[in-house]
Amino acid sequence: MSVRIRELTKIYGKKKALDGITFEAEKGQVTGFLGPNGAGKTTTMKILSCYLEQDGGEAEVCGYSTRKNAEQVKRNIGYLPEHNPLYKEMYVKEYLRFVAGMYGLKNKNGRVADMIRLTGLEREQNKKIGALSKGYRQRVGLSQALIHDPQVLILDEPTSGLDPNQLADIRNLIKKLGKEKTVILSTHIMQEVEAVCDKVVIINQGNIVADGSLNQLKEQTVGSGVRITVAFDKEIDLENNFQKEGVMSIIPGTDKFQWIVTTSTEIDLRPDIFKFAVNENIQLLEMYRQKYVVEDVFRQLTK
């Protein structure tokens, strides 16, 4: 087991930021680490990377204790924090050589060249970091986290500030890295979790509220079903017209003319809704059907 956390506790004054949390992350998979702001995600990642010391419990990286074997942990971990601290007056290549030197790497130039190629920094390698866009600074941060070839990679909002093309590139890179390393990914972008993660751990108010694959968590929290979002051109009472087998719930949407209908996967209510609109002589402005997504799970567990 690459990352193992048991009863981990962290207290700030009278507030428990972490209240005895327990979870594991394995090699060969990307673990999504999710939670609302202030839930304890960053505190956990800082303890794993030896930036903070816990008040109780155990945290291990590749068999080494963060409390007793900090140097060994740091050799085995790469960390990209949310607020990426970089030396803005240094050139990209110069900075990566500096980081490689701090790790005592023998083939510094070769490793720097590998990282520049891996993260798509070829055109920017001779620029000052301060002159780069936020997206390219994120790439530099990812390069420094990977340069010593760590077994565990912790990424806190790694795609923040990236344009759509850069986003796709970095997501593909994370998925590729996840096949050979242990990757813990913290993000607020739920589509990113669906696209990249093999497993999800959700923390809320310092407690783990979910731990498992996406399919497992969907089944346990929101069940296997589909959601139909429908809107009309005027206010109607949809709830009393579609009480039938397979319809799990009918609730108002964000707009007073909108409804959200939850059904089992065995039925498709869209033809009935269309016929209802025709018979009632009302206009159907929108209607789309989708399976439950990780956002539904997140809301259910953290609201």
Steps between C-alpha positions, in 0.01 A plus 500: 500500500659830389299736724343383825320728746364377833299712751677817385420805715595866473378771737522878454414662833157359590417387146568146376608539139538120476296280731666158487480438125601169340554414132750344260626575149656230286761491227360485150194718560396863525318574826276806495508681834190720516325724747359850551728790585629461854421127515861397577640408158798736500583418863512129412723561199737718699535228764568238230771722351651573846417872488286454813517257790185322612370513856395136499479190284737368236581594141733282290643549152662193342530347846667805657338697783454872437578560866806275538647478147437841342809493274406161349143621448620810316715286269196295404248779459437775246269783607335772295315733743200707394693828529805400299810658662757577230806725469362741240836663422652166394481358150300178456798280416714668767233441765457132412880451514493662844227259620686204351812611690306518825404136454860411419418356157804388302375559145343841565498624140349178368229494764416868442469434126269205569272711721486786250397257228252313723313813612514687167736781603729490194406848374507653848818344641717809445250748641484641850236331712350842583428553129299180464123468504338332800449183297869471413597574858287199595703293253823619661359402839407157370851460356663577836266252672602226255867572445631254762268224371295460822286194569216717637368815335270742686329759282291781649289665227758420227289623208417841647545770237545268202327561167293214349789364291744511793232345721469197272880459484549512878206266565647247258838536670344441844321187374827374352690566824223327695577170328848480653483722810268578790321824415281696743308771318309777677267700278170689501435411135262206513540423128870456566426234760279311253769524231810412703433328834478127570393551862350784704546599865267777624574695817253731671559699821812298579335158453512249216143462371571283192774269375467283191470486122271747324247229416496373858442849642224577250322176586533555876392864506272589209425152367494384141275734311476785254406864526282686251513879503199656329377859460178645359396847389275551800453379855328160526449226757705213361517309828135390510499389135786246511454295815565157348715193550869569442475872583709553813462876549374817332639827638507862379815611319692826530242683290128509586420348159754219540464152655747222580358149470690202638411155363634147501711397202227263379268774377537801273248768590588741220230384250234536772620849589493602134143368457399682819630830358313448172173409674524797735594734213817621671845547353784271600808724531754237607524134588809290551571171672823404677626235736608597847840666508756546776360847570178336624702280737702799625191707571323214674792436736610858575184712494 
